[in-house]
Amino acid sequence: MAVKIRLQRLGRTHKPYYRVVATDGRRKRSGEACEILGVYDPTLAEKTVQVDMEQVHKWIRNGADYSEGAASILKHAGYELYPAEVLEARAAVKAKLKKRRQERKKSGETAKGTYVKPTRRALNKHKAKLKAVRMAELAKEQEAKAKAAAEAEAAAAAAAEAEAPAEEATEG
């Protein structure tokens, strides 16, 4: 999940009020937030920014990024965006992810939960392959039945030949 720390607009027309939130970057601006980190009110004279920077740094340590607007407002308000310990922890997380990706690439394994919908062409090729396998199995079964029938017929003919000389010997 690509987490972003960004501003969520609230309020009404010409009276904006923002929340600083941690949310999935793919969600819309007013979508559900993972966590509310603070507030920003640009309508006040001093344009107050109240943010829990410990929580923000926790999210940054775990791989979140700032949006341009959130970074600008926090920086302007005097907050330190990337303290040294946060940068070190973030680098360790990125290195761990990179190592995991390389191991998966070497083993030929895909990421957990990834699913790529097969194309129509791939599905048709798969159907044809399954059909060919079924036809080959069916041909083997028919060949085995024919062989068994031929052996039974040969055995019956051999038994009939064996009985025929015995009958001739008893008649003569």
C-alpha positions as CSV (number, residue, x, y, z in Angstrom):
1,M,0.0,0.0,0.0
2,A,1.5,3.4,-1.1
3,V,0.7,5.5,2.0
4,K,0.7,9.3,1.6
5,I,0.5,12.0,4.2
6,R,-1.7,14.6,2.7
7,L,-4.4,17.2,3.3
8,Q,-8.1,16.2,3.4
9,R,-10.4,19.2,2.6
10,L,-13.3,19.8,4.9
11,G,-15.5,22.9,5.5
12,R,-17.7,24.6,2.9
13,T,-17.4,26.8,-0.1
14,H,-14.8,29.6,0.5
15,K,-14.3,28.4,4.1
16,P,-11.7,25.5,3.8
17,Y,-10.5,23.5,6.7
18,Y,-8.0,20.7,6.3
19,R,-7.1,17.5,8.2
20,V,-3.6,16.2,7.9
21,V,-4.1,12.4,7.3
22,A,-2.3,9.3,6.4
23,T,-4.1,7.5,3.6
24,D,-3.6,5.1,0.7
25,G,-2.3,7.2,-2.1
26,R,-4.7,5.6,-4.6
27,R,-7.8,6.9,-2.7
28,K,-9.6,10.1,-3.7
29,R,-8.9,13.3,-1.7
30,S,-11.9,13.0,0.5
31,G,-11.7,9.2,0.8
32,E,-11.3,7.2,4.0
33,A,-8.1,7.9,6.0
34,C,-5.9,5.4,7.8
35,E,-5.3,7.8,10.6
36,I,-5.9,11.5,11.3
37,L,-2.6,13.2,12.2
38,G,-3.6,16.8,12.7
39,V,-5.5,19.9,11.4
40,Y,-4.8,23.0,9.4
41,D,-7.0,26.0,9.3
42,P,-6.0,28.6,6.7
43,T,-8.9,30.9,7.4
44,L,-7.5,32.1,10.8
45,A,-5.1,35.0,11.0
46,E,-2.2,32.9,12.2
47,K,-3.1,29.9,10.0
48,T,-2.7,27.3,12.7
49,V,-1.2,23.9,12.0
50,Q,-1.6,21.3,14.8
51,V,0.0,18.0,14.0
52,D,1.2,15.0,16.1
53,M,4.7,14.7,14.6
54,E,5.5,11.5,16.4
55,Q,2.7,9.8,14.5
56,V,3.8,11.4,11.2
57,H,7.4,10.2,11.8
58,K,6.0,6.7,12.5
59,W,4.3,6.7,9.1
60,I,7.4,8.1,7.4
61,R,9.6,5.4,9.0
62,N,7.3,2.7,7.6
63,G,7.5,4.0,4.1
64,A,4.9,6.8,3.7
65,D,5.6,9.9,1.6
66,Y,4.4,13.5,2.0
67,S,2.2,15.1,-0.6
68,E,3.6,18.4,-1.9
69,G,0.9,20.5,-0.1
70,A,1.3,18.7,3.2
71,A,5.1,18.9,3.1
72,S,5.0,22.7,2.2
73,I,2.5,23.5,5.1
74,L,4.4,21.4,7.7
75,K,7.8,22.9,6.6
76,H,6.3,26.5,6.7
77,A,4.9,25.8,10.2
78,G,8.4,24.9,11.4
79,Y,8.1,21.1,11.7
80,E,11.1,19.0,10.8
81,L,10.0,16.7,8.0
82,Y,12.8,14.1,8.0
83,P,14.8,13.8,11.3
84,A,18.0,11.7,11.1
85,E,16.5,8.6,12.9
86,V,13.5,8.6,10.6
87,L,15.7,8.7,7.5
88,E,17.8,5.8,8.9
89,A,14.7,3.7,9.7
90,R,13.2,4.5,6.3
91,A,16.5,3.5,4.5
92,A,16.4,0.2,6.4
93,V,12.8,-0.5,5.4
94,K,13.6,0.3,1.7
95,A,16.7,-1.9,1.8
96,K,14.7,-4.8,3.3
97,L,12.0,-4.4,0.6
98,K,14.7,-4.3,-2.2
99,K,16.3,-7.4,-0.8
100,R,13.0,-9.2,-0.7
101,R,12.2,-8.2,-4.3
102,Q,15.6,-9.4,-5.5
103,E,15.1,-12.8,-3.8
104,R,11.7,-13.2,-5.4
105,K,13.1,-12.3,-8.8
106,K,15.9,-14.9,-8.4
107,S,13.4,-17.6,-7.4
108,G,10.9,-16.7,-10.1
109,E,8.2,-16.1,-7.5
110,T,5.7,-13.3,-7.9
111,A,4.6,-11.0,-5.1
112,K,1.9,-12.3,-2.7
113,G,-1.6,-11.7,-3.8
114,T,-0.8,-10.5,-7.3
115,Y,-3.2,-11.7,-9.9
116,V,-3.0,-11.0,-13.6
117,K,-6.2,-11.8,-15.5
118,P,-5.4,-14.1,-18.4
119,T,-6.0,-12.9,-21.9
120,R,-8.6,-14.5,-24.2
121,R,-5.7,-15.9,-26.3
122,A,-4.1,-17.5,-23.3
123,L,-7.4,-19.0,-22.2
124,N,-8.0,-20.5,-25.7
125,K,-4.4,-21.9,-25.8
126,H,-5.0,-23.4,-22.3
127,K,-8.4,-25.0,-23.5
128,A,-6.7,-26.4,-26.6
129,K,-3.9,-27.9,-24.5
130,L,-6.4,-29.5,-22.1
131,K,-8.4,-30.8,-25.0
132,A,-5.2,-32.3,-26.6
133,V,-4.3,-34.0,-23.3
134,R,-7.9,-35.4,-23.0
135,M,-7.8,-36.7,-26.6
136,A,-4.4,-38.3,-26.0
137,E,-5.7,-40.1,-22.8
138,L,-8.8,-41.2,-24.7
139,A,-6.7,-42.5,-27.6
140,K,-4.6,-44.5,-25.1
141,E,-7.7,-46.0,-23.4
142,Q,-9.1,-47.0,-26.8
143,E,-5.8,-48.5,-27.9
144,A,-5.6,-50.4,-24.6
145,K,-9.2,-51.7,-25.1
146,A,-8.5,-52.7,-28.7
147,K,-5.3,-54.5,-27.5
148,A,-7.2,-56.3,-24.8
149,A,-9.9,-57.3,-27.2
150,A,-7.3,-58.6,-29.7
151,E,-5.5,-60.6,-27.0
152,A,-8.9,-62.1,-25.9
153,E,-9.7,-62.9,-29.5
154,A,-6.2,-64.5,-30.0
155,A,-6.7,-66.5,-26.7
156,A,-10.1,-67.7,-27.9
157,A,-8.7,-68.7,-31.3
158,A,-5.8,-70.6,-29.6
159,A,-8.3,-72.3,-27.3
160,A,-10.4,-73.3,-30.3
161,E,-7.3,-74.6,-32.1
162,A,-6.4,-76.6,-29.1
163,E,-9.9,-78.1,-28.9
164,A,-10.0,-78.9,-32.6
165,P,-6.9,-81.3,-32.7
166,A,-8.3,-83.0,-29.5
167,E,-11.6,-83.6,-31.2
168,E,-9.9,-85.0,-34.3
169,A,-7.9,-87.4,-32.2
170,T,-11.0,-88.7,-30.4
171,E,-12.8,-89.2,-33.7
172,G,-10.1,-91.0,-35.5
